[in-house]
Amino acid sequence: MLSVARVGGHQQVGLHTQLRSDQIAWLEAGQSLVCDAYLVMMEQLRVYLNQSLYLGLDNYETHFSFYSPGASYSKHLDRFHNDDARVISVVIYLNENWCIEQGGALRLHPHQLPTLDIAPIACRMVVFLSAEMLHEVLPATRDRMSLTGWFRRRLSP
């Protein structure tokens, strides 16, 4: 079941539709065979990233995102101010027959470089550092869907 997405982490969570107007459904193991297969693939990617880049990634959290026409998400980072567990952000697009003219791009704002727009074309995966890459979701003229997730490290007690 989809719910209105919120902004912030822990005690600072709030509903700010002027900043973010998508709907989400968190994914958990055991919800469906397809969900479980997706989580297994992401676990394999987590292991690979740790073996290759020594990132110390401990787990993965993810949700399905649905943007109705005109919905957007203002410029932001994926790491919360009071919680640095999110290390790697992953977006996988689910939009068949997407035309660039329909909008809905993920606009990246790399430090000291021009912005980069990535169209939300089905099966495209975007991976970036959660604390480093400012990004936003531009409005689209049709429904826009994705799986969005974060590889996290374990926080020290």
GROMACS elastic network, one bead per residue, 0.5 to 0.9 nm:
[ bonds ]
;  ai    aj funct       b0    kb
    1    24     6  0.81485   500
    1    25     6  0.60542   500
    1    26     6  0.89295   500
    2     5     6  0.87628   500
    2    23     6  0.57653   500
    2    24     6  0.50982   500
    2    26     6  0.85226   500
    2    64     6  0.84936   500
    2    65     6  0.85424   500
    2    66     6  0.82128   500
    3    22     6  0.86583   500
    3    23     6  0.52479   500
    3    24     6  0.54340   500
    3    25     6  0.64349   500
    4    15     6  0.78880   500
    4    17     6  0.86491   500
    4    21     6  0.73145   500
    4    22     6  0.63870   500
    4    24     6  0.63824   500
    4    25     6  0.89491   500
    5    14     6  0.89550   500
    5    15     6  0.71866   500
    5    16     6  0.85901   500
    5    17     6  0.83771   500
    5    20     6  0.70542   500
    5    21     6  0.69053   500
    5    22     6  0.58015   500
    5    23     6  0.50644   500
    5    24     6  0.57237   500
    5    25     6  0.87173   500
    5    65     6  0.86074   500
    6     9     6  0.89856   500
    6    13     6  0.63322   500
    6    14     6  0.54089   500
    6    16     6  0.66185   500
    6    17     6  0.81122   500
    6    20     6  0.73144   500
    6    21     6  0.86479   500
    6    22     6  0.88473   500
    6    23     6  0.88185   500
    7    12     6  0.79764   500
    7    13     6  0.55119   500
    7    14     6  0.53665   500
    7    15     6  0.62734   500
    7    16     6  0.65761   500
    7    19     6  0.80589   500
    7    20     6  0.73254   500
    8    11     6  0.80640   500
    8    12     6  0.53302   500
    8    14     6  0.64511   500
    8    15     6  0.89953   500
    8    80     6  0.66124   500
    8    81     6  0.85694   500
    9    12     6  0.54383   500
    9    13     6  0.51996   500
    9    14     6  0.86579   500
    9    79     6  0.89695   500
    9    80     6  0.60940   500
    9    81     6  0.82762   500
    9    82     6  0.77856   500
    9    83     6  0.76382   500
   10    13     6  0.60470   500
   10    82     6  0.85044   500
   10    83     6  0.85574   500
   11    14     6  0.87825   500
   15    19     6  0.89021   500
   15    20     6  0.82904   500
   16    19     6  0.55080   500
   16    20     6  0.61603   500
   16    21     6  0.78534   500
   17    22     6  0.83440   500
   17    73     6  0.87408   500
   18    21     6  0.69695   500
   18    72     6  0.87641   500
   18    73     6  0.83633   500
   18    74     6  0.81477   500
   19    72     6  0.76108   500
   19    73     6  0.56361   500
   19    74     6  0.50673   500
   19    75     6  0.82708   500
   20    71     6  0.75935   500
   20    72     6  0.58617   500
   20    74     6  0.62951   500
   20   137     6  0.89538   500
   21    67     6  0.72154   500
   21    68     6  0.84856   500
   21    70     6  0.86916   500
   21    71     6  0.51587   500
   21    72     6  0.56123   500
   21    73     6  0.63863   500
   22    65     6  0.66422   500
   22    66     6  0.56446   500
   22    68     6  0.71013   500
   22    71     6  0.60287   500
   22    72     6  0.66927   500
   22    73     6  0.74114   500
   23    64     6  0.82850   500
   23    65     6  0.58447   500
   23    66     6  0.51558   500
   23    67     6  0.65073   500
   23    68     6  0.84717   500
   24    63     6  0.62384   500
   24    64     6  0.54072   500
   24    66     6  0.61570   500
   24    67     6  0.88795   500
   25    62     6  0.87831   500
   25    63     6  0.53824   500
   25    64     6  0.52096   500
   25    65     6  0.68875   500
   25    66     6  0.87201   500
   26    61     6  0.81307   500
   26    62     6  0.60859   500
   26    64     6  0.63347   500
   26    65     6  0.88553   500
   27    31     6  0.72980   500
   27    35     6  0.70659   500
   27    39     6  0.87708   500
   27    61     6  0.77538   500
   27    62     6  0.58187   500
   27    63     6  0.51821   500
   27    64     6  0.70440   500
   28    31     6  0.60796   500
   28    32     6  0.89077   500
   28    35     6  0.74762   500
   28    36     6  0.79510   500
   28    39     6  0.83003   500
   28    61     6  0.83519   500
   28    62     6  0.80492   500
   28    63     6  0.86585   500
   29    32     6  0.76435   500
   29    33     6  0.88971   500
   29    35     6  0.67878   500
   29    36     6  0.54811   500
   29    39     6  0.71509   500
   30    33     6  0.73262   500
   30    35     6  0.74666   500
   30    36     6  0.63032   500
   31    34     6  0.84224   500
   31    35     6  0.63551   500
   31    36     6  0.72823   500
   32    35     6  0.51469   500
   32    36     6  0.61734   500
   32    37     6  0.86198   500
   33    36     6  0.50755   500
   33    37     6  0.61411   500
   33    38     6  0.86395   500
   34    37     6  0.50952   500
   34    38     6  0.62243   500
   34    39     6  0.86632   500
   35    38     6  0.51172   500
   35    39     6  0.62172   500
   35    40     6  0.86785   500
   36    39     6  0.50720   500
   36    40     6  0.61915   500
   36    41     6  0.87240   500
   37    40     6  0.51081   500
   37    41     6  0.63608   500
   37    42     6  0.87465   500
   38    41     6  0.51768   500
   38    42     6  0.62953   500
   38    43     6  0.86494   500
   39    42     6  0.50322   500
   39    43     6  0.60955   500
   39    44     6  0.86390   500
   39    60     6  0.83013   500
   39    62     6  0.88572   500
   40    43     6  0.50056   500
   40    44     6  0.63105   500
   40    45     6  0.87351   500
   41    44     6  0.50805   500
   41    45     6  0.63531   500
   41    46     6  0.87045   500
   42    46     6  0.61210   500
   42    47     6  0.86677   500
   42    60     6  0.75131   500
   42   151     6  0.88887   500
   43    47     6  0.62835   500
   43    48     6  0.85994   500
   43    59     6  0.79089   500
   43    60     6  0.74987   500
   44    47     6  0.51995   500
   44    48     6  0.62205   500
   44    49     6  0.86845   500
   45    49     6  0.60775   500
   45    50     6  0.85478   500
   46    49     6  0.51968   500
   46    50     6  0.62184   500
   46    51     6  0.86424   500
   46    57     6  0.65991   500
   46    58     6  0.79864   500
   46    59     6  0.76750   500
   46    60     6  0.78470   500
   46   151     6  0.70555   500
   47    50     6  0.51625   500
   47    51     6  0.61382   500
   47    52     6  0.85387   500
   47    57     6  0.80335   500
   48    51     6  0.51106   500
   48    52     6  0.59684   500
   48    53     6  0.82177   500
   49    52     6  0.51471   500
   49    53     6  0.55059   500
   49    54     6  0.70197   500
   49    55     6  0.68789   500
   49    56     6  0.87411   500
   49    57     6  0.79230   500
   50    53     6  0.54104   500
   50    55     6  0.51423   500
   50    56     6  0.58875   500
   50    57     6  0.63085   500
   51    54     6  0.57876   500
   51    55     6  0.81983   500
   52    55     6  0.83812   500
   53    56     6  0.86496   500
   54    57     6  0.82526   500
   55    87     6  0.81789   500
   55   153     6  0.79642   500
   56   152     6  0.84070   500
   56   153     6  0.59304   500
   56   154     6  0.79593   500
   57    60     6  0.82392   500
   57    85     6  0.89641   500
   57    86     6  0.89349   500
   57    87     6  0.76316   500
   57    88     6  0.87045   500
   57   151     6  0.61330   500
   57   152     6  0.53757   500
   57   154     6  0.72812   500
   58   151     6  0.73239   500
   58   152     6  0.57590   500
   58   154     6  0.56805   500
   59   150     6  0.83454   500
   59   151     6  0.58066   500
   59   152     6  0.53127   500
   59   153     6  0.66778   500
   59   154     6  0.78156   500
   60    86     6  0.89906   500
   60   149     6  0.68223   500
   60   150     6  0.55988   500
   60   152     6  0.59084   500
   60   153     6  0.88767   500
   61   148     6  0.85520   500
   61   149     6  0.54360   500
   61   150     6  0.54830   500
   61   151     6  0.67189   500
   61   152     6  0.76393   500
   62    90     6  0.88471   500
   62   147     6  0.69274   500
   62   148     6  0.55529   500
   62   150     6  0.64338   500
   62   151     6  0.88478   500
   63   146     6  0.84527   500
   63   147     6  0.58029   500
   63   148     6  0.55286   500
   63   149     6  0.63037   500
   64   145     6  0.73419   500
   64   146     6  0.59023   500
   64   148     6  0.63400   500
   64   149     6  0.87300   500
   65   144     6  0.80763   500
   65   145     6  0.55844   500
   65   146     6  0.52311   500
   65   147     6  0.60521   500
   65   148     6  0.68173   500
   66    71     6  0.89349   500
   66   143     6  0.71259   500
   66   144     6  0.58825   500
   66   146     6  0.68622   500
   67    70     6  0.77162   500
   67    71     6  0.53201   500
   67    72     6  0.70172   500
   67   104     6  0.86296   500
   67   139     6  0.82300   500
   67   140     6  0.80529   500
   67   142     6  0.83717   500
   67   143     6  0.57417   500
   67   145     6  0.63670   500
   67   146     6  0.88608   500
   68    71     6  0.54917   500
   68    72     6  0.87231   500
   68   139     6  0.86706   500
   68   140     6  0.77658   500
   68   141     6  0.81774   500
   68   142     6  0.65458   500
   68   144     6  0.64764   500
   68   145     6  0.87895   500
   69    72     6  0.87938   500
   69   104     6  0.87722   500
   69   139     6  0.67946   500
   69   140     6  0.53089   500
   69   143     6  0.54623   500
   69   144     6  0.76207   500
   70   104     6  0.86364   500
   70   138     6  0.83512   500
   70   140     6  0.54862   500
   70   141     6  0.62825   500
   70   142     6  0.79348   500
   70   143     6  0.88089   500
   71   104     6  0.86537   500
   71   137     6  0.84853   500
   71   138     6  0.77633   500
   71   139     6  0.52642   500
   71   140     6  0.70391   500
   71   143     6  0.89048   500
   71   144     6  0.89432   500
   72   104     6  0.78568   500
   72   136     6  0.77015   500
   72   137     6  0.52464   500
   72   138     6  0.52940   500
   72   140     6  0.79566   500
   73    76     6  0.81741   500
   73   135     6  0.88179   500
   73   136     6  0.55148   500
   73   138     6  0.68841   500
   73   139     6  0.81997   500
   74   135     6  0.78328   500
   74   136     6  0.51069   500
   74   137     6  0.66329   500
   74   138     6  0.79700   500
   75   107     6  0.85175   500
   75   108     6  0.88317   500
   75   109     6  0.85771   500
   75   134     6  0.62566   500
   75   135     6  0.51213   500
   75   137     6  0.76880   500
   76    79     6  0.88807   500
   76   133     6  0.82979   500
   76   134     6  0.53278   500
   76   135     6  0.56119   500
   76   136     6  0.63912   500
   77    80     6  0.76202   500
   77   130     6  0.63245   500
   77   131     6  0.59335   500
   77   132     6  0.70766   500
   77   133     6  0.62707   500
   77   134     6  0.50379   500
   77   135     6  0.66180   500
   77   136     6  0.87794   500
   78    86     6  0.71883   500
   78    87     6  0.86700   500
   78    88     6  0.88132   500
   78    89     6  0.71933   500
   78   129     6  0.85388   500
   78   131     6  0.62198   500
   78   132     6  0.86089   500
   78   133     6  0.81406   500
   78   134     6  0.81339   500
   78   135     6  0.86994   500
   78   150     6  0.83538   500
   79    82     6  0.85388   500
   79    83     6  0.69087   500
   79    84     6  0.58839   500
   79    85     6  0.74052   500
   79    86     6  0.55925   500
   79    87     6  0.75389   500
   79   130     6  0.55234   500
   79   131     6  0.50860   500
   79   132     6  0.86118   500
   80    83     6  0.51312   500
   80    84     6  0.63313   500
   80    85     6  0.84080   500
   80    86     6  0.80155   500
   80   131     6  0.83167   500
   81    84     6  0.72419   500
   83    86     6  0.77703   500
   83   155     6  0.84785   500
   84    87     6  0.74181   500
   84   131     6  0.79134   500
   84   152     6  0.85507   500
   84   153     6  0.83428   500
   84   155     6  0.79289   500
   85   151     6  0.83143   500
   85   152     6  0.50425   500
   85   153     6  0.50712   500
   85   154     6  0.64656   500
   85   155     6  0.62106   500
   86    89     6  0.74979   500
   86   129     6  0.86052   500
   86   130     6  0.61260   500
   86   131     6  0.76141   500
   86   150     6  0.58935   500
   86   151     6  0.60100   500
   86   153     6  0.66124   500
   87   128     6  0.86288   500
   87   129     6  0.58942   500
   87   130     6  0.51799   500
   87   131     6  0.68080   500
   87   150     6  0.69328   500
   87   151     6  0.58601   500
   87   152     6  0.54966   500
   87   153     6  0.68508   500
   88   127     6  0.68747   500
   88   128     6  0.57384   500
   88   130     6  0.50681   500
   88   131     6  0.82250   500
   88   149     6  0.83898   500
   88   150     6  0.55331   500
   88   151     6  0.51029   500
   88   152     6  0.71040   500
   89   126     6  0.80283   500
   89   127     6  0.56410   500
   89   128     6  0.53647   500
   89   129     6  0.60504   500
   89   130     6  0.52100   500
   89   148     6  0.75176   500
   89   149     6  0.58925   500
   89   151     6  0.65429   500
   90   125     6  0.69625   500
   90   126     6  0.56891   500
   90   128     6  0.68105   500
   90   130     6  0.89193   500
   90   147     6  0.80040   500
   90   148     6  0.57387   500
   90   149     6  0.51770   500
   90   150     6  0.60496   500
   90   151     6  0.79551   500
   91   124     6  0.81160   500
   91   125     6  0.55727   500
   91   126     6  0.51426   500
   91   127     6  0.66293   500
   91   146     6  0.65806   500
   91   147     6  0.57175   500
   91   149     6  0.65107   500
   91   150     6  0.88719   500
   92   120     6  0.82803   500
   92   121     6  0.88988   500
   92   122     6  0.77037   500
   92   123     6  0.62588   500
   92   124     6  0.57383   500
   92   126     6  0.65431   500
   92   127     6  0.89147   500
   92   145     6  0.88204   500
   92   146     6  0.54670   500
   92   147     6  0.50982   500
   92   148     6  0.64836   500
   92   149     6  0.87459   500
   93    96     6  0.88260   500
   93   119     6  0.89936   500
   93   120     6  0.54536   500
   93   121     6  0.58727   500
   93   123     6  0.54723   500
   93   124     6  0.55527   500
   93   125     6  0.65988   500
   93   126     6  0.86767   500
   93   144     6  0.83377   500
   93   145     6  0.62887   500
   93   147     6  0.64701   500
   93   148     6  0.86341   500
   94   120     6  0.76521   500
   94   121     6  0.69806   500
   94   123     6  0.61564   500
   94   124     6  0.81249   500
   94   144     6  0.78151   500
   94   145     6  0.54442   500
   94   146     6  0.52681   500
   94   147     6  0.75602   500
   95    98     6  0.59697   500
   95   120     6  0.65436   500
   95   121     6  0.55180   500
   95   123     6  0.79569   500
   95   143     6  0.83243   500
   95   144     6  0.63624   500
   95   145     6  0.60707   500
   95   146     6  0.76116   500
   96   121     6  0.66947   500
   96   122     6  0.51887   500
   96   123     6  0.86264   500
   97   121     6  0.74131   500
   97   122     6  0.76133   500
   98   101     6  0.85683   500
   98   102     6  0.71728   500
   98   119     6  0.80329   500
   98   120     6  0.71521   500
   98   121     6  0.55729   500
   98   122     6  0.74669   500
   99   102     6  0.55284   500
   99   103     6  0.78417   500
   99   119     6  0.81685   500
   99   120     6  0.89695   500
   99   121     6  0.80275   500
  100   103     6  0.57923   500
  100   104     6  0.81764   500
  100   105     6  0.79972   500
  100   119     6  0.61467   500
  100   120     6  0.83910   500
  100   121     6  0.86423   500
  101   104     6  0.89410   500
  101   140     6  0.87085   500
  101   141     6  0.85585   500
  102   105     6  0.88105   500
  102   139     6  0.87347   500
  102   140     6  0.54988   500
  102   141     6  0.52002   500
  102   142     6  0.67135   500
  103   119     6  0.73914   500
  103   120     6  0.85605   500
  103   138     6  0.67000   500
  103   139     6  0.61410   500
  103   141     6  0.64557   500
  103   142     6  0.84026   500
  104   107     6  0.89869   500
  104   118     6  0.87195   500
  104   119     6  0.67323   500
  104   120     6  0.66050   500
  104   137     6  0.63093   500
  104   141     6  0.75887   500
  104   142     6  0.83490   500
  104   143     6  0.88952   500
  104   144     6  0.68740   500
  105   117     6  0.56299   500
  105   118     6  0.51755   500
  105   120     6  0.58730   500
  105   136     6  0.83516   500
  105   137     6  0.59709   500
  105   138     6  0.54119   500
  105   139     6  0.76516   500
  105   140     6  0.77441   500
  106   116     6  0.80986   500
  106   117     6  0.56097   500
  106   118     6  0.50870   500
  106   119     6  0.65212   500
  106   120     6  0.71299   500
  106   135     6  0.68835   500
  106   136     6  0.58439   500
  106   138     6  0.64208   500
  107   115     6  0.65725   500
  107   116     6  0.55949   500
  107   118     6  0.63512   500
  107   119     6  0.87979   500
  107   134     6  0.85691   500
  107   135     6  0.54730   500
  107   136     6  0.52796   500
  107   137     6  0.61914   500
  107   138     6  0.70284   500
  108   114     6  0.87655   500
  108   115     6  0.55374   500
  108   116     6  0.50926   500
  108   117     6  0.62906   500
  108   118     6  0.78656   500
  108   133     6  0.67935   500
  108   134     6  0.61353   500
  108   136     6  0.67556   500
  108   137     6  0.89524   500
  109   112     6  0.84282   500
  109   113     6  0.73474   500
  109   114     6  0.69727   500
  109   116     6  0.67254   500
  109   133     6  0.64228   500
  109   134     6  0.51305   500
  109   135     6  0.56586   500
  109   136     6  0.83842   500
  110   113     6  0.54039   500
  110   114     6  0.69281   500
  110   115     6  0.64580   500
  110   116     6  0.78927   500
  110   132     6  0.80857   500
  110   133     6  0.59616   500
  110   134     6  0.67810   500
  110   135     6  0.84046   500
  111   114     6  0.83067   500
  111   132     6  0.81874   500
  111   133     6  0.76599   500
  111   134     6  0.82631   500
  113   116     6  0.87960   500
  118   121     6  0.84898   500
  118   126     6  0.84849   500
  119   124     6  0.87249   500
  120   123     6  0.86950   500
  120   124     6  0.70896   500
  120   125     6  0.89936   500
  120   144     6  0.75428   500
  120   145     6  0.81435   500
  120   146     6  0.80012   500
  121   124     6  0.57990   500
  122   125     6  0.87190   500
  122   145     6  0.89862   500
  122   146     6  0.86117   500
  127   130     6  0.89859   500
  128   131     6  0.88728   500
  128   132     6  0.79537   500
  128   133     6  0.66958   500
  129   132     6  0.54177   500
  129   133     6  0.60815   500
  130   133     6  0.62383   500
  130   134     6  0.84658   500
  130   150     6  0.77500   500
  130   151     6  0.89852   500
  131   134     6  0.80798   500
  137   140     6  0.89701   500
  139   142     6  0.89188   500
  140   143     6  0.71993   500
  140   144     6  0.71210   500
  141   144     6  0.87294   500
  152   155     6  0.88678   500
